[in-house]
């Protein structure tokens, strides 16, 4: 599942994100969502989140 809709992303969910520094390479980081940082209902590049370990990036894929 893609992470472009805010309604699909919530705290405690396991996701892959792309950090700002990894946008050129596309390297993914896996973690558990702590906070949602995007306030809009939809974002074309993915909802921005903070993981439990403090890293911030945009959701690329959701694991259920």
Number of C-alpha atoms within 10 A of each C-alpha: 10 16 23 20 15 18 10 13 21 14 14 13 15 18 24 22 30 23 18 12 10 13 13 9 8 13 12 18 17 16 18 17 24 19 17 17 14 14 10 9 11 14 15 8 12 20 26 24 24 20 24 14 10 12 16 21 23 25 26 21 18 16 10 7
